[in-house]
Amino acid sequence: MKLSINHNIKFYDRIFAALIFFTRLPFWRIHQPPKAAYETVVEHWPATGWLTGAIMGGTLFICSFIFPLNISILLAIVARIFITGALHEDGLTDFFDGFGGGRSKEQTLEIMKDSRIGTYGVVGLIFYELLLFFGLYEISSKMGTLYAALVIFAGDPYTKMIAAQIIEMMPYARTAETAKNGVVYRKFSIKAGMNLFFQGALPMCLYGWIYGFNHWEWFIFVPCIVMYFLYMLMNKKIEGYTGDCCGAVFLICELSFYLTVLACL
């Protein structure tokens, strides 16, 4: 059933809806937001990145005192997957399957909705995880695990902010009735857009304040360029976005952020 847009949803309802939607932590035991609040979850997606980025970065930093670096990075990646329930990774595999195997809009959307993973999804996920692992490994080796942890804390919310722009740039490719979660995200108001910007930008400012603003322009613009190319691909193939597309855009943009940091080192 399509949810009605309610721009008067309370702030704490929107926050809890985002935390419940984007993580598997039991926030629902503390507060159950109304169903309409789930239309707004993308507006607070970067805020959930503060949590997932802190957990992933903190796991890497703390485990580095106990385990070898490669094990610490694997544990950090697993920690975020556990917290999010592999929500974004699921979207990434569906994205690769749909856009790799689909020949038309209808076929692409049908493949993406299929819960089974195909060849394109398996191969794409393997290469993504390998690039993520080795990227973080090289950053940690060159600059230390504290630096890598802060890069993760800055990159997670920032690239979620970038990925969130997709819902402003194009329509939803399905209907609420055919969506996996039954929700169509609402467009941002000016206030919501400003909140989204500050949620994504503040951790980046913390990184710049501690380590300086060298190569700042590359860190900012490369994920934006990657997002734009993904936008053009989605516009051509399905003339819109889906929830899977949002997750895929986030992970690919985040990976481009880490690889850009590595290249600039």
N, C-alpha and C positions, 0 to 999 in steps of 0.2 A: 504494500500500500504506500502510495506517495505521501510523504510528510509535508505538512503545510509550513510555509516559511513564517517564522516568528522572530522578528528582530528585537524583541524585548526579553529574550532568554537571559536569565541571570548569569553573571560572569562565572561564578563558581560552578554552575551547571555546565557551562561550555568547557571549562578546564577539566572537570571530572569526566565529561564525555570524551574528550581527547585522550586523557590518560587511560580510560577503559578501552577505547577503540584501538589505540596504537600500542598498548602494552598488554601483557598477561598478568600483571600484578593485580592483586585483589582490591583495587580501589572501589569496586562496586559494593564491597562490604561496608565502606564508610558512607557512601552516598550514591543513590541511584538517580541520575539526571533524567528529565523527561525525554521522550523519543525525539522530539524536535531538536534537541540540543545536538544530536549527532549530525545534523546538517552543517554544523559550524566547526566540526573537528579540525578541518584543514587550517582554520584560522589560528589554531593553537598547536599545530604540528611542530613548529620549531621549539616551542616550550617543552614538548615531550622529548625533544632532542637534547635539552639540557640534562634530563634524567638519563637517557640511554647513552649519551656521549660521556657523561660523568662516570657511569658504571663501566662502560667499555674502556675508557682511558684509565680510570682508577684501577681496574682489574689488571691492565697491562703494567702499570707502574708498580703496584704492590707485589704482583706475582714475579716481577723481575728480580726481587730480592730473594726469592725462594727457588725459582726454576730458571732454566736456560731461556734465552730471549725467544727462541722459536716457539717453545711451549707456552710462554707468557702471552705471545701474540695470539696463538690458537685459542687459549683460554679467554682472552679478551673478546675475540670474535664470537666464540660460543656463548659468552655471557650476554652479549647483545641479542643474539638469536634466541636465547632462552627468554629474555625479558620481553621481546616483541612477538614471540611465538612464530618466528620466521615469516612474519606478515609481508615484509617487503621482498624477501627472497622468493616467496611464492608468487608475488606480482612480477618479479623479474623473469622467472621461468615461464610464466604464462605469456609475458610480453615477447620473449624470444620465440616461443612456440607459435604464437599467433602471427607475429610479423615475419617469421621465417617461413612458415608453411601456408599462410593464408594467401589466396589469390584474389579475393574480393573482400569488400567490407564485411559482408555477412559471414563469409567463411572465416575471416580473421577473428571476428567477435565470437563466433561459435567455438573455435579452437581455444581462445583465451578463457572461455567459460568452462571448458572441460577440466575436471579436477585431475585428470591423468597428465603426467609429464611426458613430453616427447623428446626426440633427439636434440632439437634445437635448444630446448630448455636445459637439458642435461649438460650439453657442451658449453652453452653460455654461462651457466652457473659455475661450472668448473673453472673456466677461464677468469670469471669475475673474482672468485674466491682466491685463486692463485695470484692474480694481480694485487688484490687487497692485502694478502699475507706478505708477499715480497715487498710491496710498497711500504707497508708499516715496518717491516723488518729493516729495510735500508734506512728509513728515517730514524728509527731507534738506534741503529748501529752508528750512524753519523753524528746524531745530536743528543742521544740519550733518551731513556724512556719517559722522563718527565716532560721533555719537549714533545715527544710523540703523543703523550696523553693530552697535552694542551691542544695539539693540532686536531686530535679526535674531538675534543670538547668544542672546539671552534668550528670544525668542518661539519659535524652532524647537524646542528641547528641551522647553520648558514645554507647548506645545500637543501635542507627541507624547505627553507624559505624560498629558494630558487625554484624547486620543484612545484611548490604550491601555486606558482604563477600560471601553471598550465590550466587550472580551472577558470582563470580569468581570460585566457587567450583563446579558448575554444569551447564549444558546447559539450555536454555529456553525450557520449556515443550511444548509450542505451537509454532505457526508461527506468524509472524507479522499480517498476514491476519485474523487469528482467535483470536488474542489478543484483550482484552477489549478496550485498548486505541490505538491499532494499532502500538505500538512501542516495539521494542526489545532493551533492554538496552545494551550498548556496554561494552566490557571488559575494565578493568582499564589499563591505561598505568602506568609506574613507577611514573611519575609525579602526575597523578591523584590519585594513591594509597597513595602517601605521603601527598597530600592535604587532602584526606579523613581521614588519621590518625590524622593529626593535628586538623582538625575540631572536631573530636570526643574526642581527648585527652586533649585539652586545658581547657575545663570546668572542667574536672576531676582534672586537676592540680590545678585549682583555689580552688576547694573543699579541696584538700589536703593541700594547702598552708594556708587556713583559719582554718581548723579543724584538721589538722594533717593527717598522713598517717597510722593510726592504722587500722589493718585489710584490708589494701590496696589490698593485694593479693586476698582476697575473693571477693571484689567488682569487681575486674578485671576478675577473672577466672570463677566465677559462671555463668555469662551471656554467656561466651564463651562456656562453657560446655553445657548449655541449647541449644545454637545455633547448636552445633555439633550433639546433639541428634535429633533435628528437621531436620537437614540436612540428617541424616541417614534415618529418616522416609520418607522424600520427595524423596530421592534417591530410596528407596524401592517401594514406591507407584506410583510415576509418573515419576521417572528417570529424574528429572529436577525441575525447579522452575517456578512459575508464579508471577505476580504482587501481587495477593492475598497472596501468600506465604511470600513475602517480608514484607507486612504489618503485617501479623500474627507473623512472627519471631521477628519483632521489638517489638510488644506489649508484647509478652511472655517473651522476654529477658529483657525488661524494668521492667516488673513485678518482675522477678527474682532478678533484681538489687535492687529494693526497699525492697523486702523481705529479701535479704541478709543484707542490711543495718540494717533493723530492728533486725534480728537475732544477728548481731554483737553488737548491743547496750546493 
